[in-house]
Every structure is written in structure tokens, then in C-alpha cells.
Amino acid sequence: MEKIMKSTVQPNKQQLLNRLKRIEGQVRGVHQMVENDRYCVDILHQVSAIQSAMNKVSLALLEDHTHHCVAKAIKDNKGEEAINELMDVMKTMTK
């Protein structure tokens, strides 16, 4: 069975892109820290900051998805499918 690719316009696209660009810079910084044999704890602090930033991106996407896509699906009587999809992604994110 072929999976249908869905798309949407992100309402906070520029904010998300800005956050992702900062995260990208943080990851490059960690890469340099490892290359330069920096102290493990310092690297771990940076990794923790990256994970926290990614969690914020995930939560922002979840919030937008819930307020826009899921809400629209409920109005269009497709709420059960949208809620199941949302719960599946939540389960994946909390593993």
C-alpha cells in the first residue's frame, strides 16, 4: 500500500526555520568540540541544550498541527483519523 504524502503551510514557518538554523549551529559546535577533544561534560551540556531546542520545535509543530490540521479534520468529520494520527506521532515522540 502506497503512503499518501500530505502537506501543509506552516503558520509559524519562519520561527521554525530560525530555530532549526540555531540548532544546526549548535550541532556544528558540538562537532567541533568533539574534534577538539573538549571535556565530555561540556559536550554533554551542549547536547542537552540541542535536545531541549528540538523538543521546543516538536512542541511548536504539535501545537500548530493540533490547532490547524486536527481542528479542520474534526470540522470535516474526519476527526477520528486525525486524532489517531496525532496519537501515533505522540507515541513515537515519547519513546
DSSP file (Angstrom, degrees, kcal/mol; ACC not computed):
  #  RESIDUE AA STRUCTURE BP1 BP2  ACC     N-H-->O    O-->H-N    N-H-->O    O-->H-N    TCO  KAPPA ALPHA  PHI   PSI    X-CA   Y-CA   Z-CA
    1    1 A M              0   0    0      0, 0.0     2,-0.3     0, 0.0     0, 0.0   0.000 360.0 360.0 360.0 129.1    0.0    0.0    0.0
    2    2 A E        -     0   0    0      1,-0.0     2,-0.4     0, 0.0     0, 0.0  -0.631 360.0-127.2 -84.0 133.9    1.4    3.4   -1.0
    3    3 A K        -     0   0    0     -2,-0.3     2,-0.4     1,-0.0    -1,-0.0  -0.649  19.5-129.8 -82.9 133.4    1.5    6.1    1.6
    4    4 A I        -     0   0    0     -2,-0.4     2,-0.6     1,-0.0    -1,-0.0  -0.695  18.2-133.7 -83.6 128.7   -0.1    9.4    0.6
    5    5 A M        -     0   0    0     -2,-0.4     2,-0.3     2,-0.0    -1,-0.0  -0.734  22.1-161.6 -85.2 122.0    2.2   12.4    1.3
    6    6 A K        -     0   0    0     -2,-0.6     2,-0.3     2,-0.0     0, 0.0  -0.687   7.3-171.1 -98.5 155.7    0.3   15.2    3.0
    7    7 A S        +     0   0    0     -2,-0.3     2,-0.3     2,-0.0    -2,-0.0  -0.964   7.5 177.1-142.4 162.0    1.5   18.8    3.1
    8    8 A T        -     0   0    0     -2,-0.3     2,-0.6     2,-0.0    -2,-0.0  -0.978  36.3-104.9-156.0 160.6    0.5   22.0    4.8
    9    9 A V        -     0   0    0     -2,-0.3     3,-0.0     2,-0.0    -2,-0.0  -0.841  38.8-128.6 -90.8 122.4    1.6   25.6    5.1
   10   10 A Q    >   -     0   0    0     -2,-0.6     3,-1.3     1,-0.2     4,-0.2  -0.593   9.9-151.4 -73.9 122.0    3.3   26.0    8.4
   11   11 A P  T 3  S+     0   0    0      0, 0.0     3,-0.2     0, 0.0    -1,-0.2   0.802  98.0  34.9 -65.5 -27.6    1.8   29.1   10.1
   12   12 A N  T 3> S+     0   0    0      1,-0.2     4,-2.3     2,-0.1     5,-0.2  -0.231  78.6 140.3-117.0  42.1    5.0   29.8   12.0
   13   13 A K  H <>  +     0   0    0     -3,-1.3     4,-2.8     1,-0.2     5,-0.2   0.889  68.8  49.0 -56.0 -48.3    7.4   28.7    9.3
   14   14 A Q  H  > S+     0   0    0      1,-0.2     4,-2.5     2,-0.2    -1,-0.2   0.896 111.0  50.6 -64.4 -39.5    9.9   31.5    9.7
   15   15 A Q  H  > S+     0   0    0      2,-0.2     4,-2.4     1,-0.2    -1,-0.2   0.923 112.3  47.6 -61.3 -44.3   10.1   30.9   13.5
   16   16 A L  H  X S+     0   0    0     -4,-2.3     4,-2.7     1,-0.2    -2,-0.2   0.925 111.9  49.3 -63.0 -44.8   10.7   27.2   13.0
   17   17 A L  H  X S+     0   0    0     -4,-2.8     4,-2.2     1,-0.2    -1,-0.2   0.895 110.8  50.5 -62.8 -39.7   13.3   27.8   10.3
   18   18 A N  H  X S+     0   0    0     -4,-2.5     4,-2.0    -5,-0.2    -1,-0.2   0.920 111.7  47.4 -63.7 -43.9   15.1   30.3   12.6
   19   19 A R  H  X S+     0   0    0     -4,-2.4     4,-2.5     1,-0.2    -2,-0.2   0.924 111.9  50.1 -62.5 -44.3   15.1   27.8   15.5
   20   20 A L  H  X S+     0   0    0     -4,-2.7     4,-2.6     1,-0.2    -1,-0.2   0.871 108.1  53.2 -64.5 -36.0   16.3   25.0   13.2
   21   21 A K  H  X S+     0   0    0     -4,-2.2     4,-1.9     2,-0.2    -1,-0.2   0.903 109.7  48.5 -65.1 -40.3   19.2   27.2   11.9
   22   22 A R  H  X S+     0   0    0     -4,-2.0     4,-2.2     2,-0.2    -2,-0.2   0.916 111.8  49.5 -63.8 -42.3   20.2   27.9   15.5
   23   23 A I  H  X S+     0   0    0     -4,-2.5     4,-2.7     1,-0.2    -2,-0.2   0.912 107.4  54.7 -62.7 -42.0   20.1   24.1   16.3
   24   24 A E  H  X S+     0   0    0     -4,-2.6     4,-2.1     1,-0.2    -1,-0.2   0.904 108.7  48.7 -57.2 -42.2   22.1   23.4   13.2
   25   25 A G  H  X S+     0   0    0     -4,-1.9     4,-2.1     2,-0.2    -1,-0.2   0.886 109.6  51.9 -64.9 -39.6   24.8   25.8   14.5
   26   26 A Q  H  X S+     0   0    0     -4,-2.2     4,-2.2     2,-0.2    -2,-0.2   0.907 108.8  50.8 -63.2 -41.5   24.7   24.2   17.9
   27   27 A V  H  X S+     0   0    0     -4,-2.7     4,-2.4     1,-0.2    -2,-0.2   0.914 109.5  50.0 -64.0 -42.4   25.3   20.7   16.3
   28   28 A R  H  X S+     0   0    0     -4,-2.1     4,-2.2     1,-0.2    -1,-0.2   0.890 109.2  53.4 -61.5 -37.8   28.2   22.1   14.3
   29   29 A G  H  X S+     0   0    0     -4,-2.1     4,-2.3     2,-0.2    -2,-0.2   0.902 108.5  48.3 -62.9 -42.0   29.6   23.5   17.6
   30   30 A V  H  X S+     0   0    0     -4,-2.2     4,-2.5     2,-0.2     5,-0.2   0.898 108.5  54.9 -64.9 -40.2   29.3   20.1   19.3
   31   31 A H  H  X S+     0   0    0     -4,-2.4     4,-2.5     1,-0.2    -2,-0.2   0.927 110.2  46.2 -57.8 -45.5   31.0   18.5   16.3
   32   32 A Q  H  X S+     0   0    0     -4,-2.2     4,-2.5     1,-0.2    -1,-0.2   0.891 109.0  55.3 -64.8 -39.3   33.9   20.9   16.7
   33   33 A M  H  <>S+     0   0    0     -4,-2.3     5,-2.7     2,-0.2    -2,-0.2   0.916 110.2  45.6 -60.2 -42.8   34.0   20.3   20.5
   34   34 A V  H ><5S+     0   0    0     -4,-2.5     3,-1.7     1,-0.2    -2,-0.2   0.935 112.8  50.4 -66.0 -45.7   34.4   16.5   19.8
   35   35 A E  H 3<5S+     0   0    0     -4,-2.5    -2,-0.2     1,-0.3    -1,-0.2   0.868 111.8  48.5 -58.5 -36.3   37.1   17.2   17.1
   36   36 A N  T 3<5S-     0   0    0     -4,-2.5    -1,-0.3    -5,-0.2    -2,-0.2   0.258 113.4-118.2 -91.2  12.0   39.0   19.5   19.6
   37   37 A D  T < 5 -     0   0    0     -3,-1.7    -3,-0.2     1,-0.1    -2,-0.1   0.879  47.6-180.0  55.1  43.8   38.8   16.9   22.4
   38   38 A R      < -     0   0    0     -5,-2.7    -1,-0.1     1,-0.2     5,-0.0  -0.278  41.3 -73.8 -70.4 162.7   36.8   19.1   24.7
   39   39 A Y     >  -     0   0    0      1,-0.1     4,-1.9     4,-0.0     3,-0.5  -0.320  40.9-128.0 -61.5 133.9   35.7   18.0   28.1
   40   40 A C  H  > S+     0   0    0      1,-0.2     4,-2.8     2,-0.2     5,-0.2   0.864 106.3  54.0 -53.5 -44.1   32.9   15.4   28.0
   41   41 A V  H  > S+     0   0    0      1,-0.2     4,-2.1     2,-0.2    -1,-0.2   0.886 106.7  52.0 -63.1 -38.9   30.7   17.2   30.5
   42   42 A D  H  > S+     0   0    0     -3,-0.5     4,-1.6     2,-0.2    -1,-0.2   0.912 111.5  47.3 -62.7 -41.6   30.9   20.4   28.4
   43   43 A I  H  X S+     0   0    0     -4,-1.9     4,-2.5     1,-0.2    -2,-0.2   0.921 109.9  52.9 -64.2 -44.1   29.8   18.5   25.3
   44   44 A L  H  X S+     0   0    0     -4,-2.8     4,-2.5     1,-0.2    -2,-0.2   0.864 105.3  54.6 -62.1 -36.1   27.0   16.8   27.2
   45   45 A H  H  X S+     0   0    0     -4,-2.1     4,-1.9     2,-0.2    -1,-0.2   0.915 110.3  46.5 -62.5 -41.4   25.7   20.2   28.3
   46   46 A Q  H  X S+     0   0    0     -4,-1.6     4,-2.2     2,-0.2    -2,-0.2   0.890 110.5  52.1 -67.7 -39.2   25.6   21.3   24.7
   47   47 A V  H  X S+     0   0    0     -4,-2.5     4,-2.5     1,-0.2    -2,-0.2   0.909 109.0  51.3 -62.0 -41.4   23.9   18.0   23.6
   48   48 A S  H  X S+     0   0    0     -4,-2.5     4,-2.3     1,-0.2    -1,-0.2   0.893 108.5  51.1 -62.2 -40.3   21.3   18.6   26.3
   49   49 A A  H  X S+     0   0    0     -4,-1.9     4,-2.3     2,-0.2    -1,-0.2   0.887 110.0  50.2 -64.5 -38.9   20.7   22.1   25.0
   50   50 A I  H  X S+     0   0    0     -4,-2.2     4,-2.6     2,-0.2    -2,-0.2   0.924 110.3  49.4 -64.5 -44.8   20.2   20.8   21.5
   51   51 A Q  H  X S+     0   0    0     -4,-2.5     4,-2.3     1,-0.2    -2,-0.2   0.908 111.1  49.8 -61.4 -41.7   17.7   18.2   22.7
   52   52 A S  H  X S+     0   0    0     -4,-2.3     4,-1.8     2,-0.2    -1,-0.2   0.913 111.1  49.1 -62.4 -43.2   15.8   20.9   24.6
   53   53 A A  H  X S+     0   0    0     -4,-2.3     4,-1.9     1,-0.2    -2,-0.2   0.898 110.8  50.0 -64.3 -40.5   15.7   23.1   21.5
   54   54 A M  H  X S+     0   0    0     -4,-2.6     4,-2.7     1,-0.2    -1,-0.2   0.879 107.4  54.7 -65.6 -37.3   14.5   20.1   19.3
   55   55 A N  H  X S+     0   0    0     -4,-2.3     4,-2.7     1,-0.2    -1,-0.2   0.895 106.6  51.5 -61.8 -38.6   11.8   19.4   21.9
   56   56 A K  H  X S+     0   0    0     -4,-1.8     4,-2.2     2,-0.2    -2,-0.2   0.892 109.7  49.2 -65.5 -39.0   10.6   23.0   21.6
   57   57 A V  H  X S+     0   0    0     -4,-1.9     4,-2.4     2,-0.2    -2,-0.2   0.938 111.9  49.3 -62.7 -46.1   10.5   22.6   17.8
   58   58 A S  H  X S+     0   0    0     -4,-2.7     4,-2.7     1,-0.2    -2,-0.2   0.922 111.6  48.1 -59.6 -45.7    8.5   19.4   18.2
   59   59 A L  H  X S+     0   0    0     -4,-2.7     4,-2.6     2,-0.2    -1,-0.2   0.886 110.4  51.7 -64.8 -38.1    6.0   21.0   20.6
   60   60 A A  H  X S+     0   0    0     -4,-2.2     4,-2.5     2,-0.2    -1,-0.2   0.919 112.0  46.7 -63.7 -42.7    5.5   24.0   18.3
   61   61 A L  H  X S+     0   0    0     -4,-2.4     4,-2.8     2,-0.2    -2,-0.2   0.908 112.4  50.1 -64.8 -42.0    4.8   21.7   15.4
   62   62 A L  H  X S+     0   0    0     -4,-2.7     4,-2.7     2,-0.2    -2,-0.2   0.913 111.2  49.1 -62.3 -42.2    2.4   19.6   17.5
   63   63 A E  H  X S+     0   0    0     -4,-2.6     4,-2.7     2,-0.2     5,-0.2   0.941 113.6  45.3 -63.9 -47.1    0.6   22.7   18.7
   64   64 A D  H  X>S+     0   0    0     -4,-2.5     4,-2.1     1,-0.2     5,-0.5   0.925 113.8  50.2 -61.1 -44.0    0.2   24.1   15.1
   65   65 A H  I  <>S+     0   0    0     -4,-2.8     5,-2.7     1,-0.2     4,-0.4   0.919 113.2  45.8 -60.6 -44.7   -0.9   20.7   13.9
   66   66 A T  I  <>S+     0   0    0     -4,-2.7     5,-1.2     1,-0.2    -2,-0.2   0.933 115.9  44.5 -65.7 -46.3   -3.5   20.3   16.6
   67   67 A H  I  <5S+     0   0    0     -4,-2.7    -1,-0.2    -5,-0.2    -2,-0.2   0.777 130.9  19.7 -71.8 -25.8   -4.9   23.8   16.2
   68   68 A H  I  X5S+     0   0    0     -4,-2.1     4,-2.4    -5,-0.2     5,-0.2   0.836 129.9  30.4-108.3 -66.5   -5.0   23.7   12.4
   69   69 A C  I  ><S+     0   0    0     -5,-0.5     4,-2.4    -4,-0.4    -3,-0.2   0.937 125.6  40.7 -67.0 -48.8   -4.9   20.3   10.9
   70   70 A V  I  ><S+     0   0    0     -5,-2.7     4,-2.4     2,-0.2    -1,-0.2   0.928 115.9  50.7 -68.2 -43.2   -6.7   18.3   13.6
   71   71 A A  H  ><S+     0   0    0     -5,-1.2     4,-2.1    -6,-0.4    -1,-0.2   0.918 112.2  47.6 -60.1 -42.8   -9.2   21.0   14.2
   72   72 A K  H  X S+     0   0    0     -4,-2.4     4,-2.0     1,-0.2    -1,-0.2   0.912 110.3  52.4 -63.7 -42.4  -10.0   21.2   10.5
   73   73 A A  H  <>S+     0   0    0     -4,-2.4     5,-3.8     1,-0.2     6,-0.5   0.896 108.4  50.7 -61.4 -39.9  -10.3   17.4   10.3
   74   74 A I  H ><5S+     0   0    0     -4,-2.4     3,-1.6     4,-0.3     5,-0.3   0.925 110.0  49.3 -63.7 -44.0  -12.8   17.4   13.2
   75   75 A K  H 3<5S+     0   0    0     -4,-2.1    -1,-0.2     1,-0.3    -2,-0.2   0.838 111.1  50.9 -62.4 -32.3  -14.9   20.1   11.5
   76   76 A D  T 3<5S-     0   0    0     -4,-2.0    -1,-0.3    -5,-0.1    -2,-0.2   0.208 120.3-109.8 -90.3  15.1  -14.8   18.0    8.3
   77   77 A N  T < 5S+     0   0    0     -3,-1.6    -3,-0.2    -5,-0.1    -2,-0.1   0.818  95.4 107.3  59.3  33.6  -15.9   14.9   10.2
   78   78 A K     >< +     0   0    0     -5,-3.8     4,-1.8    -6,-0.2    -4,-0.3  -0.049  36.2 119.9-122.6  28.0  -12.5   13.2    9.8
   79   79 A G  H  >  +     0   0    0     -6,-0.5     4,-3.0    -5,-0.3     5,-0.3   0.865  65.6  57.9 -64.7 -40.2  -11.6   13.7   13.5
   80   80 A E  H  > S+     0   0    0      1,-0.2     4,-2.4     2,-0.2    -1,-0.2   0.921 109.1  45.5 -59.5 -45.4  -11.1   10.1   14.4
   81   81 A E  H  > S+     0   0    0      2,-0.2     4,-2.3     1,-0.2    -1,-0.2   0.917 115.1  47.6 -63.6 -44.0   -8.4    9.6   11.7
   82   82 A A  H  X S+     0   0    0     -4,-1.8     4,-2.4     2,-0.2    -2,-0.2   0.890 112.3  48.9 -66.2 -40.2   -6.6   12.9   12.6
   83   83 A I  H  X S+     0   0    0     -4,-3.0     4,-2.7     2,-0.2    -1,-0.2   0.909 111.1  50.2 -67.2 -41.6   -6.7   12.1   16.4
   84   84 A N  H  X S+     0   0    0     -4,-2.4     4,-2.3    -5,-0.3    -2,-0.2   0.914 111.4  48.8 -61.5 -42.4   -5.3    8.6   15.7
   85   85 A E  H  X S+     0   0    0     -4,-2.3     4,-2.1     2,-0.2    -2,-0.2   0.916 111.8  49.6 -62.7 -43.2   -2.5   10.0   13.6
   86   86 A L  H  X S+     0   0    0     -4,-2.4     4,-2.2     1,-0.2    -2,-0.2   0.911 111.1  48.9 -62.0 -44.0   -1.8   12.6   16.3
   87   87 A M  H  X S+     0   0    0     -4,-2.7     4,-2.4     1,-0.2    -1,-0.2   0.883 108.7  53.9 -65.5 -37.8   -1.6    9.9   19.0
   88   88 A D  H  X S+     0   0    0     -4,-2.3     4,-2.0     1,-0.2    -1,-0.2   0.921 110.6  45.7 -61.4 -43.8    0.7    7.7   16.8
   89   89 A V  H  X S+     0   0    0     -4,-2.1     4,-2.4     2,-0.2    -2,-0.2   0.877 111.0  53.3 -69.2 -35.7    3.1   10.6   16.4
   90   90 A M  H  X S+     0   0    0     -4,-2.2     4,-1.6     2,-0.2    -2,-0.2   0.914 108.7  49.8 -62.8 -42.4    2.9   11.4   20.2
   91   91 A K  H  < S+     0   0    0     -4,-2.4    -2,-0.2     1,-0.2    -1,-0.2   0.901 111.4  49.0 -62.9 -40.4    3.8    7.7   20.9
   92   92 A T  H >< S+     0   0    0     -4,-2.0     3,-1.1     1,-0.2    -2,-0.2   0.909 110.9  50.4 -64.6 -41.8    6.7    7.9   18.6
   93   93 A M  H 3< S+     0   0    0     -4,-2.4    -1,-0.2     1,-0.2    -2,-0.2   0.776 109.0  51.1 -70.0 -26.7    8.0   11.1   20.1
   94   94 A T  T 3<        0   0    0     -4,-1.6    -1,-0.2     1,-0.2    -2,-0.2   0.308 360.0 360.0 -97.2  10.3    7.8    9.8   23.7
   95   95 A K    <         0   0    0     -3,-1.1    -1,-0.2    -4,-0.2    -2,-0.1   0.502 360.0 360.0 -71.7 360.0    9.8    6.6   23.1
